[in-house]
Amino acid sequence: MKKYAIVGFGGAGYHAAKAIRERDPAGEIHVYSDTGFAPYNPMLTTYYVKGSLPYEALFPFGDLEHIAADLRLELHPNCPVTGLAGDSRTLRLSDGSEVPFDEVLISTGASAVMPPIPGLDLPGVIKMRTVDDAVGLKNLLDSGKVKDALVIGASWVGIKVVEDVVERNIPCTLVDGAPWIFYVAAFPSTAQRAQKDLEARGVTVSCNQMLDHIEADENGRLTAIMQSGSRFSADLVAVCIGVRTNTGFLKDSGLAQGRGITVDRRMATNCPHIYAAGDCCEAVDIQSGQHRNIGIWYNACKQGAVAGTNMAGGAAEFDANILCNLAHYLDYDFICLGDVSACTDSDQVYEYEDERYYIRAVRRGDAIVCINMIGSAGSNGLVRNLFIKSIENPHAKPDLSAVCQLQKNGFPDSFIHFLGGISID
């Protein structure tokens, strides 16, 4: 009977456990987590703060007891793993004990970045990633004590915190150290439109502002002082400047790492019978062919299923890793497909705007390099699939059903042609 270890129990860990159990009804599956929570989607936390989701909805697979009974798991909640011997697949636990396994999955996810900047530990300075973070922010906003807010970081989480604040009619300022918002995903023209629409909703936006430190006065009011000397005061400061992979405990494990644990298409590491999945790993980006950490829920769940299948003796590969950034906030939709930084001046550029859509896309030869779209929520999945197909086979054309759906959804024929399709009258 095989003995499996899953370290970290989010979307990736859950789908790995499910895939293992489907192939191996008798194996021991041990799950180690440094929390007592059931698997949850970090991006749903802001929806709970907003009030659009109940607390229970943060846990899409149910409670821990139900999951453990259904998949016959040996749970070890609030039991951090502090080390791993890659050659022997032996976990070292926080109490100093060591446990060997036949197969190991690392799915420890990522944590919100809180750099060593003075003042980040002050009351009223918050981050946003975990269930506890969400409960704390919701309680703070529900208290009525927050009269204005400052969000540092125009990230995918930061913009959702902005939404949580604005929906309560609390004045909000958004600052970012980059030259424009959504810097790693948006073309300047896209960012300008997004910023204009934010400002129309009453949000003050200030870019090129790098945080130096935060101070509090005798009444607890906070002031963020920037390296430029600019000062921004608020009752609440949310620091949303990115995430860092939870891989510090693997320092002496022998696992190959970049920004995350390096894995192949089977989600296998360089150490036999050790796998990684989710926000803690770097899988192959099918667009660039390079390893890249792309931390999105869809990837985590699919990677976990692939890893679990292979751990239990199956054969599966993960093949959908592309840069895909999506923001839905304040009735506004923005999606980026592909790598903005890979675009060059010699590429062919397509741009379109009407009262419904803004589109900026870049093509190099037969391949689409990057697409920015605003207002396309109902079609994001369709365009994403077409984008992946163009990477896998640059000469492939959108099929008839895709073309008809794009036309039905109001996309112009010029965009369909740019994607390589032929419009149908």
Order of alpha helices (4+ residues) and beta strands (2+ residues): beta-alpha-beta-alpha-alpha-beta-beta-beta-beta-beta-beta-beta-alpha-beta-alpha-beta-alpha-beta-beta-beta-beta-beta-beta-beta-beta-beta-beta-alpha-beta-beta-beta-beta-beta-alpha-alpha-alpha
